[in-house]
Amino acid sequence: MKAAIMGFGTIGSGVAKTLEVNRDIIAERVGEPIELAKVLDIRDFEGEKIAPLIVHDYMDIVNDPQIRIVVETMGGVEPAYTFVKAMLMAGKHVTTSNKALVADKGAELIEIAREHNVNFMFEASVGGGIPIIRTINSCLTGDVVEYMAGIVNGTTNYMMTEMTEKGADFDEVLAMAQEKGYAEKDPTADIEGYDACRKIAILTSLVAGAQVDYKDIPTEGITSITKEDMKYASALGRKIKLLATSTESGDSYACRVAPFLLAPDSPLYSVDGVFNAVLVHGNILGDGMFYGSGAGSLPTASAVVSDMVEIAKNIDHNIPLEWKQKKLVLADPGDDEYRFFVRTTDDQGVIEAEFGEVSYIDSDFVPGEVGFVTKKIKQADFDRARKNLPGFVNSIRFA
């Protein structure tokens, strides 16, 4: 069976390596080998083993009737969307690791695949090598998913771990992450939470069966977190993690991406470094957690190739996915209820006038500063009260 890869960067090259290293076991599971026939890239790779397969026009793949499976690892919405749409309409199956494409165009591409009796798969778009999407689509179809919380960005989780364990500043750990290759030269998508936002939008779209617009999800990154916040967290017996959450709310879901304070009894508490994990609560299953390598060439390639094998087993069959193009109106984020940890330079009289009874943290991490924890309060009510604290420094939600 012939396949093609569009984009021969970190992930695309990992897919090619996986197909080569595991050629025999893949052939055994599929019933025939999956052979790489063409690779689309703007580069020529002169002198390299892959060079004879390189093409520069995506139509060379579209017009090749022998190619049945196409892998998209280019990233971004365009031109990936144009290329993928053309592949599907030409009767070729597609798998992608591109969360930006899936979050923005997933429902449409699923529908196009259905109309042409092919498949559009995207296991690698969330959690890298963690099989969370196939789990939701196959293993949890008898459950109502009531809650999901994920550490789905390895860069920020590495940074939060380093700040916790070494007491380092944000800028220091960001430089470390970039030096190790965990963070891009422009880390905005990671540290501002945009990457995690797209991923929780994809997961929520799947469990709700409707399109979640990631732009509707309240999103906070980790840029406001300081080493002083980490000290306060330690005093509270907790860790700070960037979570992407989705909670059933009536006939919709409430979604959010933000730093949260996790207690030691949380399954996500011990997920450190570049690892990812997704906690899922089903009304029948209860809690289940899916943990593993969430980024990098080979873990992500593993998920892509798993899709290729699934496609090869269903080469003449569309596997239904319940994700319609109708937009899901998310629950009002102002109605979300949390306890909040707050740092401020205001006195107790001002604090209690706004928040009522609170619990103070006995610490002197920052002279002249007060740390306290609120009772459970609606997000909208907290926002109103916070505006009346002239000495407000920072706040973090309890998970």
Secondary structure, 3 states (H helix, E strand, C coil): CEEEEECCCHHHHHHHHHHHHCHHHHHHHHCCCCEEEEEECCCCCCCCCCHHHEECCCHHHHCCCCEEEEEECCCCCCCHHHHHHHHHHCCCEEEECCHHHHHHHHHHHHHHHHHCCCCEECHHHCCCCCCHHHHHHHHCCCCCEEEEEEECCHHHHHHHHHHHHHCCCHHHHHHHHHHCCCCCCCCHHHHCCHHHHHHHHHHHHHHHCCECCHHHCCECCCCCCCHHHHHHHHHCCCEEEEEEEEEEECCEEEEEEEEEEECCCCCCCCCCCCEEEEEEEECCCEEEEEEEECCCHHHHHHHHHHHHHHHHHCCCCCCCCCCCCCECCCCCHHHCEECEEEEECCCHHHHHHHHCCCEECCCCCCCCCEEEECCCEEHHHHHHHHCCCCCEEEEEEEC
